[in-house]
Amino acid sequence: LDRVARVGDGLAEAIRSVTKPYSAVLDVRGVGLAIGVELADGATARAIKEGLRQRAVLIGTAGRDGSVLKIRPPLAFTEAEIPVLTDALGTTLESLPG
Protein backbone atom coordinates (compact mmCIF):
# COMPACT_ATOMS: atom_id res chain seq x y z
CA LEU A 1 0.00 0.00 0.00
CA ASP A 2 2.85 2.39 0.71
CA ARG A 3 4.22 1.93 -2.81
CA VAL A 4 0.79 2.44 -4.38
CA ALA A 5 0.30 5.66 -2.39
CA ARG A 6 3.78 6.92 -3.29
CA VAL A 7 3.47 6.08 -6.99
CA GLY A 8 -0.08 7.47 -7.10
CA ASP A 9 1.06 10.77 -5.56
CA GLY A 10 3.90 10.97 -8.08
CA LEU A 11 1.56 10.18 -10.96
CA ALA A 12 -0.99 12.81 -9.88
CA GLU A 13 1.73 15.45 -9.52
CA ALA A 14 3.21 14.59 -12.92
CA ILE A 15 -0.24 14.85 -14.51
CA ARG A 16 -0.78 18.23 -12.82
CA SER A 17 2.52 19.46 -14.24
CA VAL A 18 1.71 18.32 -17.79
CA THR A 19 -1.84 19.68 -17.75
CA LYS A 20 -1.18 23.01 -16.00
CA PRO A 21 -0.91 25.10 -19.21
CA TYR A 22 -4.28 23.86 -20.52
CA SER A 23 -7.40 25.75 -19.47
CA ALA A 24 -9.61 22.80 -20.49
CA VAL A 25 -8.21 20.85 -17.51
CA LEU A 26 -10.17 21.90 -14.43
CA ASP A 27 -8.88 19.50 -11.75
CA VAL A 28 -6.66 16.49 -11.09
CA ARG A 29 -7.64 14.37 -8.11
CA GLY A 30 -7.47 10.83 -6.87
CA VAL A 31 -6.49 8.25 -4.30
CA GLY A 32 -3.58 5.89 -4.81
CA LEU A 33 -3.38 4.86 -8.46
CA ALA A 34 -6.97 5.93 -9.22
CA ILE A 35 -6.67 9.40 -10.78
CA GLY A 36 -9.44 11.56 -12.24
CA VAL A 37 -8.74 14.47 -14.58
CA GLU A 38 -11.76 16.75 -14.85
CA LEU A 39 -12.10 18.54 -18.17
CA ALA A 40 -14.29 21.38 -19.34
CA ASP A 41 -16.42 19.12 -21.55
CA GLY A 42 -16.97 15.58 -22.71
CA ALA A 43 -15.83 16.27 -26.28
CA THR A 44 -12.37 17.23 -25.05
CA ALA A 45 -12.24 14.16 -22.83
CA ARG A 46 -13.16 11.91 -25.75
CA ALA A 47 -10.50 13.53 -27.95
CA ILE A 48 -7.84 13.02 -25.27
CA LYS A 49 -8.97 9.43 -24.66
CA GLU A 50 -8.67 8.69 -28.39
CA GLY A 51 -5.30 10.45 -28.64
CA LEU A 52 -3.96 8.41 -25.75
CA ARG A 53 -5.32 5.20 -27.32
CA GLN A 54 -3.40 6.02 -30.50
CA ARG A 55 -0.30 6.33 -28.31
CA ALA A 56 -0.94 2.91 -26.66
CA VAL A 57 -2.21 4.33 -23.35
CA LEU A 58 -5.67 3.10 -22.41
CA ILE A 59 -7.87 5.11 -20.07
CA GLY A 60 -11.59 5.53 -19.53
CA THR A 61 -13.99 8.40 -19.05
CA ALA A 62 -16.58 9.00 -16.34
CA GLY A 63 -18.97 11.65 -15.17
CA ARG A 64 -22.42 12.70 -16.27
CA ASP A 65 -21.20 14.04 -19.61
CA GLY A 66 -18.05 11.91 -19.81
CA SER A 67 -15.83 14.86 -18.97
CA VAL A 68 -13.54 13.10 -16.47
CA LEU A 69 -10.57 11.05 -17.62
CA LYS A 70 -10.40 7.93 -15.47
CA ILE A 71 -6.79 6.80 -15.10
CA ARG A 72 -6.43 3.46 -13.32
CA PRO A 73 -3.13 1.77 -14.12
CA PRO A 74 -2.48 -1.78 -12.89
CA LEU A 75 -1.06 -2.27 -9.41
CA ALA A 76 2.28 -3.25 -10.97
CA PHE A 77 2.61 0.35 -12.28
CA THR A 78 5.79 2.01 -10.95
CA GLU A 79 7.56 5.37 -11.08
CA ALA A 80 9.32 4.13 -14.24
CA GLU A 81 6.02 4.12 -16.16
CA ILE A 82 4.92 7.63 -15.13
CA PRO A 83 6.80 9.32 -18.01
CA VAL A 84 5.22 6.94 -20.53
CA LEU A 85 1.75 8.09 -19.50
CA THR A 86 2.58 11.78 -19.04
CA ASP A 87 4.55 12.03 -22.30
CA ALA A 88 1.59 10.54 -24.18
CA LEU A 89 -0.79 12.89 -22.36
CA GLY A 90 1.37 15.94 -23.10
CA THR A 91 1.70 15.04 -26.78
CA THR A 92 -2.05 14.46 -27.00
CA LEU A 93 -2.85 17.80 -25.36
CA GLU A 94 -0.46 19.61 -27.71
CA SER A 95 -2.20 18.05 -30.71
CA LEU A 96 -5.67 19.28 -29.73
CA PRO A 97 -7.05 22.26 -31.64
CA GLY A 98 -7.26 25.57 -29.79
Backbone as a ProteinNet text record, in pm:
[ID]
protein_1_A
[PRIMARY]
LDRVARVGDGLAEAIRSVTKPYSAVLDVRGVGLAIGVELADGATARAIKEGLRQRAVLIGTAGRDGSVLKIRPPLAFTEAEIPVLTDALGTTLESLPG
[TERTIARY]
80.7	0	85.1	197.4	285.3	335	373	421.7	311.1	191.3	79	51.2	52.4	29.6	140.2	264.3	378.1	373.8	352.1	346.9	225.1	112	-8	11.5	76.7	106.1	197.6	298.2	389.7	320.4	230.8	155.7	64.1	-8.7	-99.3	-21.1	92.3	173.5	228	271.6	321.5	209.8	90	-23.5	-57.2	-54.1	-78.2	23	148.2	252.2	228.3	192.6	171	46.9	-57.1	-184.3	-197.7	-106.4	-117.8	-139.7	-71.9	-91.2	-225.8	-306.7	-428.1	-553	-621.8	-740.3	-855	-854.8	-960.8	-952.9	-837.8	-820.5	-858.2	-965.1	-1017	-960.6	-933.3	-887.6	-822.6	-726.8	-665.7	-677.8	-743.3	-764.3	-761	-744.4	-746.6	-695.3	-698.3	-648.5	-566.7	-444.2	-358.4	-339.2	-356.3	-337.6	-465.5	-572.7	-697	-698.3	-678.2	-667.3	-779.7	-842.8	-943.5	-895.2	-910.4	-873.7	-1001.9	-1051.5	-1176.1	-1148.9	-1225.4	-1209.7	-1333.9	-1320.3	-1429.2	-1550.7	-1528.9	-1641.9	-1608	-1712.7	-1696.8	-1627.8	-1646.3	-1582.6	-1430.8	-1381.2	-1236.8	-1187.1	-1262.4	-1224.1	-1217.9	-1316.3	-1316.1	-1198	-1163.9	-1050	-919	-905.3	-784.4	-779.5	-891.6	-897	-853.6	-903.1	-866.8	-719.1	-670.8	-530.1	-437.4	-475.4	-395.6	-402.3	-520.1	-532.4	-439	-430.3	-340.5	-194.2	-166.1	-29.9	-11.3	-102.2	-94.1	-112.6	-186.7	-221.5	-373.3	-422.7	-566.5	-620.3	-719.7	-787.5	-936.5	-1015.5	-1159.5	-1207.6	-1336.7	-1399.2	-1513.3	-1550.3	-1657.7	-1725.4	-1825.1	-1897	-2023.7	-2111.6	-2241.6	-2229.4	-2138.2	-2120.5	-1989.9	-1929.2	-1805.2	-1686	-1687.1	-1582.6	-1467.8	-1462.5	-1354.4	-1274.7	-1144.6	-1056.5	-1033.8	-1053.5	-1040.2	-912	-809.8	-679.1	-660.6	-655.4	-643.1	-541.2	-413.7	-312.5	-312.9	-254.2	-247.8	-161.2	-182.6	-106.5	43.6	85.8	228.3	292.3	213.1	261	360.7	474.9	579.1	615.7	706.4	755.5	815	869.3	931.5	831.1	704.3	601.9	535.2	555.2	491.9	524.4	650.9	679.7	613	590.3	521.9	382.3	310.8	175.4	176.1	260.8	258.1	311.5	408	455.1	343.3	271.3	159.2	49.5	22.8	-79.1	-37.2	87	136.8	131	173.6	169.6	26.3	-64.2	-205	-262.4	-234.2	-285.3	-232	-105	-46.1	-111.8	-161.9	-220.4	-365.4	-427.5	-567.1	-579.3	-685.3	-705.2	-737.1	-694.2	-726.3	-638.9
-119.9	0	126.5	121	238.8	271.7	169.6	192.5	249.2	195.4	244.1	391.1	425.9	565.6	655.7	612.3	691.8	709.5	601.8	608.3	689.5	671	747.3	897	935.1	1077.1	1132	1054.1	1096.9	1108.6	1014.8	1018.4	1140.2	1165	1281	1411	1422.4	1544.5	1560.8	1451.9	1459.3	1498.6	1447.2	1484.8	1632.4	1679.7	1822.6	1909.1	1869.1	1946.3	1951.7	1838.9	1832.4	1910.6	1906.9	1967.7	2113.9	2163.9	2300.6	2407.4	2403.2	2509.6	2505.9	2404.2	2385.6	2423.4	2526.5	2575.1	2474.5	2381.5	2280	2182.5	2175	2085.2	2162.9	2118.7	2189.5	2138.6	2006.8	1950.3	1815	1782.1	1648.7	1601.4	1486.8	1437.2	1284	1227.8	1083	1029.3	897	824.6	708.3	697.4	589	598.7	487.8	486	519.9	553	593.2	745.7	796.2	940.2	984	1095.7	1155.8	1291.7	1317.5	1446.9	1508.7	1611.6	1675.2	1777.1	1765.6	1853.7	1940.2	2043.1	2137.8	2074.9	1974.6	1912.4	1770.9	1697	1557.9	1541.6	1637.3	1627.1	1630.3	1716	1723.2	1593.8	1541.6	1415.6	1302	1296.4	1191	1206.7	1330	1353.3	1311.1	1340.6	1301.6	1149.5	1089.6	943.4	876.1	925.9	868.9	893.9	1014.4	1045	955.9	930.5	840.6	697.7	654.8	520.2	503	606.8	601.9	594.2	636	632.6	514.7	416.3	290.9	308.7	413.3	433.4	427.4	329.4	309.8	366.8	454.2	511.5	508.9	544.2	553.3	694.2	713.2	840.2	811.8	911.6	900.4	1035.9	1040.9	1165.3	1171	1258.6	1269.9	1291.6	1378.5	1403.6	1345.8	1254.8	1191.2	1284.4	1384.5	1486.3	1460.8	1343.5	1310.1	1193.2	1214.2	1104.7	1016.9	889	792.9	713.4	744.1	680.1	580.5	452.5	345.6	242.8	273.5	176.5	52.1	-55.9	-178.2	-157.1	-240.4	-226.7	-243.1	-307.3	-324.9	-196.8	-93.9	35.3	94.4	143	201	341.1	403.5	536.6	535.3	423.2	413	432.1	398.6	412.1	549.6	630.5	763.1	845.3	853.2	932.1	878.5	750.5	693.9	754.2	754.4	808.5	960	1031.4	1177.8	1229.6	1161.6	1202.8	1188.1	1076	1054.3	1157.9	1189.8	1289.4	1427.6	1464.5	1594.2	1607.2	1502.4	1503.8	1513.3	1441.6	1446.2	1585.6	1644.3	1779.7	1881.4	1869.5	1961.3	1947.8	1828.7	1805	1851	1884.1	1927.7	2067.4	2091.8	2226.4	2325.1	2449.4	2557.1	2553.6
0	0	0	68.7	70.8	-69.4	-145.4	-281.3	-368.7	-357.8	-437.9	-405.4	-278.4	-238.8	-293.1	-281.7	-328.5	-480.3	-553	-699.4	-743.4	-676.6	-709.7	-689.6	-579.4	-555.9	-664.7	-702	-808.4	-942.3	-970.8	-1096	-1100.2	-992.4	-988.4	-1005.4	-939.8	-951.9	-1093.2	-1154.7	-1292.5	-1388.7	-1367	-1451.3	-1431.9	-1307.2	-1282.1	-1356.9	-1355.9	-1424.5	-1575.2	-1633.9	-1778.8	-1819.8	-1737.5	-1775.2	-1733.9	-1653	-1599.8	-1706.9	-1821.2	-1921.4	-1994.7	-1973	-2052.5	-1972.8	-2018.7	-1947.2	-1949.9	-2042.6	-2048.9	-1931.9	-1865.3	-1750.8	-1624.5	-1559.2	-1442.7	-1310.6	-1301.9	-1175	-1198.3	-1112.7	-1109.2	-965.6	-946.5	-811.1	-811.4	-693.7	-686.9	-555.4	-546.8	-430.4	-482.7	-434.6	-481.3	-631.7	-701.5	-845.8	-923.6	-855.5	-922.2	-932.8	-1054.6	-1077.8	-1170.8	-1137.9	-1224.4	-1271.9	-1400.7	-1458.2	-1512.2	-1444.1	-1484.6	-1594.4	-1702.1	-1817.2	-1834.7	-1914.1	-1933.9	-2000.5	-2085.8	-2154.9	-2199	-2230.2	-2271.1	-2405	-2496.3	-2628	-2614.6	-2527.5	-2504.8	-2441.9	-2347.3	-2282.6	-2384.5	-2472.7	-2575.2	-2670.4	-2706.4	-2795	-2727.2	-2599.4	-2526.7	-2511.6	-2479	-2465.6	-2595.9	-2708.3	-2838.7	-2870.1	-2840.9	-2864.1	-2782.7	-2658.6	-2575.4	-2628.4	-2675.5	-2731.7	-2850.6	-2934.2	-3049.8	-3006.6	-2884.3	-2830.8	-2733.9	-2742.4	-2666.2	-2515.5	-2475.9	-2335.4	-2326	-2250.8	-2240.9	-2110.7	-2122	-2006.7	-2035.4	-1935.7	-1953.1	-1926.5	-1940.5	-1904.6	-1808.2	-1731.8	-1633.9	-1621.8	-1538.9	-1516.8	-1600.1	-1561.4	-1626.8	-1776.5	-1817.4	-1961.1	-2014.3	-1937.3	-1981.2	-1981.9	-1895	-1897.2	-1799.5	-1739.8	-1646.8	-1704.4	-1721.3	-1761.5	-1639.5	-1655.3	-1546.7	-1570.9	-1493.8	-1510.5	-1396.1	-1430.8	-1332	-1379.5	-1366.2	-1411.5	-1322.5	-1370.7	-1289.5	-1165.9	-1065.4	-940.5	-961.4	-1068.5	-1096.9	-1151.5	-1176.9	-1228.4	-1129.2	-1181.4	-1095	-1142	-1069.9	-1108.4	-1249.2	-1290.8	-1423.5	-1536	-1512.5	-1616.2	-1618.9	-1517.3	-1512.9	-1637.5	-1680.9	-1801.4	-1927.7	-1935.7	-2052.6	-2062.5	-1950.7	-1949.5	-1969.7	-1895.8	-1903.7	-2037.4	-2096.7	-2229.7	-2332.6	-2325.9	-2418.2	-2393.8	-2268.5	-2236.1	-2285.8	-2262.6	-2309.8	-2460.6	-2530.9	-2677.5	-2727.8	-2661.4	-2700.3	-2678.3	-2564.6	-2535.7	-2636.3	-2672.8	-2770.8	-2907.2	-2938.1	-3070.9	-3081.8	-2969.4	-2973.2	-3033.4	-3109.4	-3163.9	-3052.8	-3072.4	-2978.5	-2862.8
[MASK]
++++++++++++++++++++++++++++++++++++++++++++++++++++++++++++++++++++++++++++++++++++++++++++++++++

